[in-house]
Amino acid sequence: MPWGGQLVKGRCGDTLTQVCRAGRRNLIESGNCSPRGLGSRHNGGITFTAFGCHFRMSTTEPTEPTRPVDNAPYLSYRHAGLTIEGYSRAAVQSYWRVSELKVGFDLGGQPWDFMGTPTWFVTHTHLDHVAALPVYVARRRMMKMEPPTIYLPAEAVEDVRRLLMVMQRLDRGRMNCRLEGVVAGQEIALSREHVVTAFATTHTVPSLGFMVWERRNKLKEEYQGLAGDQIRDIRLSGVGVTREVRTPLLAYTGDTSPAGLDNYPPLFDAKILITEMSFFRAKHRREKIHKFGHIHLDDILERADRFKNELIICAHFSTRYHPREVRQVLAAKLPPGLKERVRLWV
């Protein structure tokens, strides 16, 4: 950040205040708005809307934080009845939560108030995606919560188990959790209404992406128009009268080259897509980026017509990019029709 001081981060609607040492001026670093994107003043503060999120900026002294323990930053966005919360920068940390589904994705960090989420899907074992797993497991034990369930690539299960055993010896506390190895194509039922499918991605270590489907039972066409008692009698005779209908709800890619997108077409139809876009400068060669299992902006632009998603969250930007550059370049390069559906997670 170009200004010295302390950054208080929170969710959309929270106070995001940069307390500057020089003159104690309050500036904003919102992740989707520059300090110049300010709106109306009232009650000693400034309110504005940026990329669909509402923010307040104090023009007086900072207020008390709304989170009791603010140990890790995250942004928040709500769409289609789901609240997406998380943070992702390449080589730093990635973690996401969807509280309505009671699931999280990746554990590169672990905000204190994500601890109550009992089920996590880990895409791969690079440290910026898994380093906080022992911390999360230990915290749940300390807070007397049930052991969590962690789904991760099957190839990584035994090494992760050994990692937890080492941490158990060092921490002198049991690392109780359920580790479940997953392979591409496997399904995991979350509830009667939701199921997760793992799909193959392409990275430098074994990796997976995850799709959350909404599933509903609908009356088969041949029984539509029948009276209720007729349908009841058919069902009681042992004949199935409904069929399962699935809607792709949320796709999370983790780290992948473009092949991870192309090999699983349903992710282009998910209501919400969370994908990496680690690089965007023209001088960064795509063949090298793909070799190391990442996506360049040009890969997204080449597939612009394929994205039918209502919301596309682009994240995992390289740390060599300042957030202001991310916003400026993508605002200039994303085409109409796609730009309006993209949220930049910086």
VOKE-596977 format. One line per field, with one value per residue (C-alpha): x, y, z; residue number from 0; residue in one letter. Coordinates in Angstrom, 1 decimal. Example, Ala and Ser with C-alpha at 12.3 -4.5 7.8 and 13.67 -1.06 7.14 Angstrom:
c1 <- 12.3_13.7;
c2 <- -4.5_-1.1;
c3 <- 7.8_7.1;
k <- 0_1;
r <- a_s;
END
This chain:
c1 <- 0.0_1.3_0.2_1.7_-0.5_-2.9_-5.5_-8.7_-10.3_-13.8_-16.7_-18.8_-20.6_-17.9_-15.7_-12.5_-10.1_-6.5_-5.2_-2.3_0.6_1.0_-1.8_-3.9_-5.7_-8.3_-8.0_-9.6_-8.2_-11.4_-10.2_-12.6_-12.3_-9.4_-9.3_-10.7_-13.9_-15.8_-19.5_-21.8_-20.8_-23.1_-22.8_-19.0_-18.3_-18.3_-20.4_-20.0_-20.7_-17.9_-18.4_-21.7_-20.4_-21.3_-18.6_-18.4_-15.3_-14.9_-13.7_-13.1_-11.3_-11.4_-14.3_-14.0_-13.6_-16.9_-15.1_-14.0_-10.8_-9.6_-6.6_-7.0_-8.5_-11.4_-13.8_-17.5_-20.0_-23.6_-25.3_-28.1_-28.7_-25.1_-22.5_-19.0_-16.3_-12.6_-9.1_-6.7_-3.3_-0.8_2.0_0.3_-2.8_-6.2_-9.3_-13.0_-16.2_-19.9_-21.7_-25.1_-23.7_-21.6_-18.5_-15.1_-12.5_-8.8_-7.0_-4.0_-5.2_-8.0_-10.0_-11.1_-14.8_-14.4_-13.7_-17.3_-17.5_-17.3_-16.5_-13.6_-12.5_-8.8_-7.8_-4.1_-1.3_0.8_1.3_-0.7_-3.7_-3.2_-0.8_-3.6_-5.1_-3.3_-4.3_-8.0_-8.1_-6.4_-8.7_-11.8_-10.5_-9.6_-13.2_-14.7_-16.2_-16.7_-13.8_-14.1_-14.1_-11.5_-11.8_-8.6_-6.9_-6.4_-2.7_-2.1_-4.0_-1.2_1.3_-1.2_-2.0_1.7_1.9_-0.9_0.8_4.0_2.0_0.3_3.7_4.8_1.6_0.9_-2.7_-4.7_-5.3_-8.7_-10.2_-11.6_-9.4_-11.2_-9.3_-11.2_-10.6_-12.0_-15.6_-16.4_-19.5_-19.9_-23.4_-23.6_-27.4_-30.6_-30.4_-26.7_-24.0_-20.3_-18.5_-14.7_-13.2_-9.7_-7.5_-4.0_-1.3_2.2_1.0_-2.1_-5.1_-8.9_-11.6_-15.1_-18.6_-21.6_-24.8_-28.3_-30.5_-34.3_-36.8_-39.3_-42.3_-41.6_-43.3_-45.4_-47.1_-47.7_-51.4_-52.5_-54.5_-52.6_-54.2_-53.2_-49.6_-49.7_-51.0_-48.3_-45.6_-46.9_-46.8_-43.0_-42.7_-40.5_-42.5_-39.8_-36.5_-33.5_-32.8_-29.4_-28.4_-24.7_-24.6_-20.9_-17.6_-14.2_-11.2_-8.3_-5.0_-5.1_-4.0_-6.8_-7.1_-8.8_-11.5_-11.8_-12.0_-15.0_-17.6_-20.3_-18.2_-19.0_-22.7_-22.4_-24.3_-21.1_-17.6_-14.5_-11.4_-7.8_-6.3_-2.8_-1.3_-2.4_0.6_1.4_5.1_4.3_4.6_1.5_3.4_5.4_2.3_0.5_3.5_3.3_-0.5_-1.9_-4.2_-3.5_-6.1_-5.8_-6.9_-10.1_-10.6_-10.3_-13.1_-15.3_-18.2_-18.3_-18.8_-22.6_-22.1_-24.1_-21.1_-17.4_-15.0_-11.4_-8.7_-5.3_-3.5_0.3_1.8_3.8_0.6_-0.8_-4.6_-4.9_-3.2_-5.4_-8.5_-7.3_-6.0_-9.1_-11.5_-9.8_-9.5_-12.6_-15.3_-18.8_-21.1_-18.3_-17.0_-20.4_-20.4_-16.8_-15.7_-12.0_-11.0_-8.2;
c2 <- 0.0_3.5_5.0_4.1_3.0_0.3_-1.2_-2.4_-4.8_-6.3_-7.4_-5.3_-2.7_-2.6_0.4_0.1_2.8_3.5_5.4_7.4_8.5_11.8_14.0_10.9_11.2_8.5_6.9_3.8_0.6_-1.3_-3.9_-2.7_1.1_3.6_6.4_8.7_6.7_8.5_9.3_11.3_12.6_12.3_11.9_12.4_9.8_9.0_6.3_4.9_1.9_0.1_-2.9_-3.8_-3.5_-0.8_0.8_3.4_5.5_7.3_10.9_10.9_8.4_4.7_2.8_-0.4_-3.5_-5.4_-8.8_-10.0_-11.5_-10.0_-12.3_-12.6_-10.4_-11.3_-9.8_-10.7_-10.7_-12.0_-13.5_-15.9_-16.4_-17.3_-15.3_-15.7_-14.8_-15.2_-14.0_-15.1_-13.9_-16.1_-17.4_-15.7_-17.5_-18.6_-19.4_-19.2_-19.9_-20.1_-20.1_-21.0_-24.3_-24.8_-25.4_-23.9_-24.2_-24.2_-23.4_-21.2_-19.1_-19.4_-16.3_-16.9_-16.6_-19.3_-21.9_-22.9_-24.2_-28.0_-29.2_-28.1_-28.9_-28.5_-28.3_-29.1_-29.0_-26.0_-24.1_-21.0_-23.3_-25.7_-24.2_-23.3_-26.8_-27.8_-24.4_-24.9_-28.4_-27.4_-24.5_-26.6_-29.0_-26.2_-24.7_-28.2_-28.4_-31.7_-32.8_-31.4_-33.2_-32.4_-33.5_-33.4_-35.1_-38.8_-38.7_-36.2_-37.9_-39.9_-37.0_-34.6_-37.2_-37.4_-33.6_-33.5_-36.2_-34.1_-31.0_-33.1_-34.0_-30.4_-28.8_-31.5_-31.6_-34.1_-33.3_-34.8_-34.6_-36.8_-36.8_-38.0_-38.6_-37.7_-38.4_-36.6_-37.5_-38.5_-37.1_-36.0_-35.3_-32.2_-32.4_-33.5_-30.3_-30.1_-32.4_-31.7_-33.1_-33.1_-32.4_-32.6_-29.5_-29.1_-27.9_-28.9_-31.2_-33.4_-31.0_-30.9_-28.3_-28.6_-28.0_-27.6_-28.7_-27.9_-31.0_-31.2_-34.0_-33.2_-35.2_-37.3_-36.0_-39.1_-38.5_-34.8_-34.0_-36.9_-36.3_-36.4_-39.7_-41.3_-40.3_-41.5_-44.9_-45.2_-44.3_-46.7_-49.5_-49.1_-47.1_-44.0_-40.9_-38.3_-37.6_-35.7_-32.4_-30.7_-27.1_-26.1_-23.6_-22.8_-23.9_-23.4_-24.1_-23.5_-23.3_-24.6_-23.9_-23.3_-27.0_-27.3_-25.1_-26.8_-30.3_-29.6_-27.7_-27.5_-24.8_-22.4_-22.8_-22.5_-19.5_-18.6_-19.3_-18.6_-18.9_-18.0_-15.4_-15.2_-13.1_-10.5_-8.5_-9.0_-9.6_-12.7_-15.6_-17.9_-21.1_-20.7_-19.7_-22.8_-25.0_-24.0_-24.5_-21.0_-18.8_-15.6_-12.9_-13.7_-17.3_-15.8_-13.4_-16.3_-18.1_-15.0_-16.3_-19.6_-18.0_-18.2_-17.6_-14.9_-14.1_-14.7_-14.0_-13.6_-14.1_-15.4_-12.4_-12.4_-10.3_-8.4_-6.6_-3.7_-3.9_-0.6_-2.1_-5.1_-3.0_-0.6_-3.3_-5.5_-2.6_-1.8_-5.3_-7.2_-7.0_-5.8_-8.6_-10.2_-7.2_-6.6_-10.1_-10.1_-9.2_-8.7_-10.1_-7.7;
c3 <- 0.0_-0.8_2.5_5.9_8.7_9.8_7.4_9.1_6.7_6.8_4.8_2.4_4.5_7.2_7.9_5.9_7.2_6.4_9.4_8.0_10.2_8.4_9.8_10.7_7.4_6.7_3.2_1.7_0.4_-0.5_-2.9_-5.7_-5.5_-5.4_-2.8_-5.5_-5.9_-3.1_-2.9_-0.6_2.9_5.9_9.7_9.7_7.0_3.3_1.7_-1.7_-3.9_-5.8_-8.1_-6.4_-2.8_-0.3_1.8_4.6_5.2_8.5_8.4_12.1_14.4_13.6_15.1_17.1_14.9_14.4_14.4_17.9_16.5_13.2_12.4_8.7_6.0_3.7_1.4_1.0_-1.8_-1.9_-5.0_-5.6_-1.9_-1.2_0.7_-0.8_1.7_1.3_0.3_-2.4_-3.5_-5.3_-3.0_0.0_1.0_-0.3_1.7_0.9_2.7_1.7_5.1_3.7_2.4_5.5_3.4_2.8_0.0_0.7_4.0_3.2_6.1_8.5_9.8_13.4_12.4_9.7_12.4_12.8_9.2_9.5_6.0_3.7_0.2_-0.4_-4.0_-3.6_-1.1_-1.9_1.3_0.3_0.0_3.0_5.5_8.0_8.1_11.4_12.9_12.0_13.3_16.6_17.1_16.7_19.3_21.6_21.3_21.9_18.4_16.5_14.4_10.9_7.6_5.0_1.4_-0.6_-3.6_-2.8_-3.6_-0.7_2.1_3.7_3.6_5.1_7.8_8.6_8.7_11.3_13.4_13.4_14.5_17.1_18.7_18.5_19.7_22.4_21.3_19.3_15.6_15.3_11.8_9.1_6.0_2.9_-0.3_-3.5_-7.2_-10.2_-10.9_-7.3_-5.7_-2.1_-0.7_1.4_2.1_0.4_-1.7_-2.5_-3.8_-4.7_-7.7_-7.9_-11.3_-12.7_-12.9_-14.1_-11.7_-10.6_-7.9_-7.8_-7.8_-8.1_-8.5_-7.0_-8.3_-5.9_-7.5_-6.4_-6.8_-6.7_-7.3_-10.0_-11.2_-14.2_-17.4_-17.8_-14.5_-14.9_-15.1_-12.9_-9.7_-6.4_-5.3_-8.5_-8.1_-4.5_-5.5_-8.2_-5.7_-3.1_-5.6_-5.7_-8.9_-8.8_-9.9_-9.7_-11.3_-10.0_-11.7_-11.0_-11.4_-11.3_-8.4_-7.6_-9.2_-7.6_-9.6_-7.2_-9.1_-12.7_-16.3_-18.8_-19.4_-16.1_-17.4_-20.8_-19.4_-17.2_-19.3_-16.5_-14.7_-17.6_-16.6_-12.9_-11.4_-9.5_-10.7_-8.6_-10.7_-10.6_-12.9_-11.6_-14.5_-17.0_-18.2_-21.9_-21.2_-19.0_-21.4_-21.4_-22.2_-19.0_-17.0_-18.2_-17.5_-13.8_-13.8_-13.9_-16.0_-17.9_-18.6_-22.3_-21.6_-20.1_-23.1_-25.6_-23.8_-23.1_-25.1_-23.1_-19.7_-19.0_-15.3_-13.5_-11.3_-12.1_-9.2_-10.4_-7.8_-6.9_-8.6_-8.5_-5.7_-8.3_-9.2_-7.2_-6.8_-8.6_-11.6_-11.5_-11.6_-14.3_-16.7_-16.4_-16.7_-20.0_-21.4_-20.3_-23.0_-22.5_-21.4_-19.4_-17.5_-15.8_-14.3_-13.1_-9.5_-8.9_-5.5_-4.6;
k <- 0_1_2_3_4_5_6_7_8_9_10_11_12_13_14_15_16_17_18_19_20_21_22_23_24_25_26_27_28_29_30_31_32_33_34_35_36_37_38_39_40_41_42_43_44_45_46_47_48_49_50_51_52_53_54_55_56_57_58_59_60_61_62_63_64_65_66_67_68_69_70_71_72_73_74_75_76_77_78_79_80_81_82_83_84_85_86_87_88_89_90_91_92_93_94_95_96_97_98_99_100_101_102_103_104_105_106_107_108_109_110_111_112_113_114_115_116_117_118_119_120_121_122_123_124_125_126_127_128_129_130_131_132_133_134_135_136_137_138_139_140_141_142_143_144_145_146_147_148_149_150_151_152_153_154_155_156_157_158_159_160_161_162_163_164_165_166_167_168_169_170_171_172_173_174_175_176_177_178_179_180_181_182_183_184_185_186_187_188_189_190_191_192_193_194_195_196_197_198_199_200_201_202_203_204_205_206_207_208_209_210_211_212_213_214_215_216_217_218_219_220_221_222_223_224_225_226_227_228_229_230_231_232_233_234_235_236_237_238_239_240_241_242_243_244_245_246_247_248_249_250_251_252_253_254_255_256_257_258_259_260_261_262_263_264_265_266_267_268_269_270_271_272_273_274_275_276_277_278_279_280_281_282_283_284_285_286_287_288_289_290_291_292_293_294_295_296_297_298_299_300_301_302_303_304_305_306_307_308_309_310_311_312_313_314_315_316_317_318_319_320_321_322_323_324_325_326_327_328_329_330_331_332_333_334_335_336_337_338_339_340_341_342_343_344_345;
r <- m_p_w_g_g_q_l_v_k_g_r_c_g_d_t_l_t_q_v_c_r_a_g_r_r_n_l_i_e_s_g_n_c_s_p_r_g_l_g_s_r_h_n_g_g_i_t_f_t_a_f_g_c_h_f_r_m_s_t_t_e_p_t_e_p_t_r_p_v_d_n_a_p_y_l_s_y_r_h_a_g_l_t_i_e_g_y_s_r_a_a_v_q_s_y_w_r_v_s_e_l_k_v_g_f_d_l_g_g_q_p_w_d_f_m_g_t_p_t_w_f_v_t_h_t_h_l_d_h_v_a_a_l_p_v_y_v_a_r_r_r_m_m_k_m_e_p_p_t_i_y_l_p_a_e_a_v_e_d_v_r_r_l_l_m_v_m_q_r_l_d_r_g_r_m_n_c_r_l_e_g_v_v_a_g_q_e_i_a_l_s_r_e_h_v_v_t_a_f_a_t_t_h_t_v_p_s_l_g_f_m_v_w_e_r_r_n_k_l_k_e_e_y_q_g_l_a_g_d_q_i_r_d_i_r_l_s_g_v_g_v_t_r_e_v_r_t_p_l_l_a_y_t_g_d_t_s_p_a_g_l_d_n_y_p_p_l_f_d_a_k_i_l_i_t_e_m_s_f_f_r_a_k_h_r_r_e_k_i_h_k_f_g_h_i_h_l_d_d_i_l_e_r_a_d_r_f_k_n_e_l_i_i_c_a_h_f_s_t_r_y_h_p_r_e_v_r_q_v_l_a_a_k_l_p_p_g_l_k_e_r_v_r_l_w_v;
END
